[in-house]
Amino acid sequence: MISAAALLCTQSCAISPHNGELVDWTSLDFSGYALQSSATIEVQAYDYSTETWRVVTTATANAEPTPYAAEELYRWALMDFDFTTVPDAVCYWDHTYDGGPCTFPAGQAEARLRFKEVDSPAPYLTTFEEDGIECVLEAVGSGEDWFTAGNMCRSPDSPVVTVRMLS
């Protein structure tokens, strides 16, 4: 049986982390579903010091599909990613950057992430808020198809996910 999370993705999507999630930057988990077997998924982060998006790591989708109706979805995941291994890592978390050296803001640091399925016509993967799965299930229960429900329930910030950590 297919998971409820997979049903969110009649297009490529990232289901973890969700928008606004509090994370540990030394042990980040990324996951979702791709439309292509063995697809490469780029995890991109916004560098506040250069105002550019950069690929910080990649994941590979499974070769075997998770079938859903006429769709074949390919799960991808990268667990325990240590963001501290990224060159100039702090610059991706310094949302208060003001031109000097990158530092952790007092209280809470934020990183902006987005995901790209390489060789896909879609620009970036759809992302969700914490209640995305519940929203989709409720919409489907009210008569919407999965694709429409997924689009209705995606994060208003999709394709960007902002994650936070205490600093």
C-alpha positions in Angstrom: 0.0 0.0 0.0 1.3 3.5 -0.9 2.0 5.9 1.9 -0.1 9.0 2.4 3.0 11.1 1.8 3.5 9.6 -1.7 0.0 10.6 -2.6 1.0 14.2 -2.2 3.3 13.8 -5.2 1.6 13.4 -8.6 4.5 15.6 -9.5 8.0 15.6 -7.9 8.0 16.8 -4.3 9.9 17.2 -1.1 8.0 16.1 2.0 10.9 16.5 4.5 11.8 18.9 5.9 8.5 20.9 5.9 8.3 24.7 5.9 9.1 26.2 9.2 10.6 23.0 10.7 13.0 23.3 13.6 16.1 21.2 12.7 19.6 20.2 13.8 22.0 21.4 11.1 24.4 18.5 11.9 21.7 15.9 11.1 19.2 17.0 8.4 16.8 14.6 6.8 15.6 15.2 3.3 13.0 13.0 1.5 10.3 13.0 -1.2 9.2 11.5 -4.5 10.5 11.9 -8.0 8.9 11.1 -11.3 12.0 9.5 -12.8 13.7 6.3 -11.9 17.1 6.9 -10.2 16.7 10.6 -10.6 19.3 12.9 -9.1 17.8 15.4 -6.7 19.7 18.5 -6.0 19.4 20.1 -2.5 19.9 23.8 -3.0 20.4 26.4 -0.3 20.4 30.1 -0.4 23.7 31.8 0.4 22.8 35.0 2.1 26.3 36.5 1.6 26.3 36.1 -2.2 22.5 36.2 -2.7 22.7 33.0 -4.8 21.3 29.5 -4.7 23.9 26.7 -4.5 23.8 22.9 -4.6 24.9 21.7 -1.2 24.3 18.0 -1.7 22.4 15.5 -3.8 20.2 12.5 -3.3 19.2 9.7 -5.7 15.7 8.4 -6.2 15.0 4.6 -6.0 15.2 2.6 -9.2 12.0 0.7 -8.3 8.8 2.7 -8.4 6.0 3.0 -5.8 3.0 2.7 -8.1 0.0 5.0 -7.7 -2.9 4.7 -10.2 -1.3 5.7 -13.5 1.7 7.3 -11.8 5.0 5.7 -10.9 6.7 7.6 -8.1 10.3 7.0 -7.0 11.2 7.7 -3.4 14.3 9.6 -2.6 15.9 10.3 0.8 19.1 11.6 2.3 19.4 11.1 6.0 21.6 12.7 8.6 23.1 15.3 6.3 25.7 17.4 8.2 25.4 20.9 6.9 28.6 21.9 8.7 30.5 20.1 5.9 29.4 22.7 3.4 32.0 25.4 2.7 31.0 28.6 4.4 28.1 26.8 6.0 27.2 29.7 8.3 26.4 32.0 5.3 23.4 29.8 4.5 22.0 30.3 7.9 22.7 34.0 8.5 19.4 35.5 7.4 20.4 38.8 9.0 23.6 39.1 6.8 24.7 42.7 6.6 27.9 42.6 4.5 30.4 41.5 7.2 31.5 38.0 8.1 28.7 35.5 8.3 27.6 34.8 11.9 24.7 33.0 13.5 22.0 35.5 14.4 21.2 35.5 18.1 18.2 33.3 19.0 17.4 31.6 15.7 19.1 31.0 12.4 17.2 30.2 9.2 18.2 28.5 6.0 16.2 28.6 2.8 16.2 25.3 0.8 14.7 24.2 -2.5 14.9 20.9 -4.4 15.5 20.2 -8.1 15.0 16.9 -10.0 17.8 17.0 -12.5 16.6 16.6 -16.2 13.0 17.2 -15.2 10.9 19.8 -17.0 9.5 21.0 -13.7 11.7 23.8 -12.3 11.6 22.8 -8.6 9.9 20.2 -6.4 6.7 21.1 -4.6 7.1 21.6 -0.9 4.6 21.5 2.0 3.8 22.9 5.4 3.6 20.6 8.5 0.0 19.8 7.9 0.3 19.1 4.1 -0.6 15.4 4.3 -3.7 16.0 6.4 -4.7 18.8 4.1 -4.4 16.5 1.0 -6.4 13.7 2.7 -9.1 16.1 3.7 -9.4 17.6 0.2 -9.5 14.1 -1.4 -12.2 13.1 1.1 -14.2 16.1 -0.1 -14.0 14.9 -3.7 -10.8 16.5 -5.1 -8.3 14.3 -7.2 -4.8 13.8 -5.8 -3.1 16.2 -8.2 -5.5 19.0 -7.4 -5.4 18.3 -3.7 -1.6 18.3 -3.7 -1.5 21.7 -5.5 -4.2 23.1 -3.2 -2.2 22.0 -0.1 1.3 22.9 -1.1 3.1 25.5 1.0 2.4 29.1 0.0 6.2 29.4 -0.1 6.7 26.4 -2.4 9.2 25.6 -3.8 11.2 27.2 -1.0 11.3 25.6 2.5 12.6 27.7 5.3 14.1 25.7 8.2 15.1 27.0 11.5 17.6 26.1 14.2 18.2 27.7 17.6 21.5 29.5 17.8 
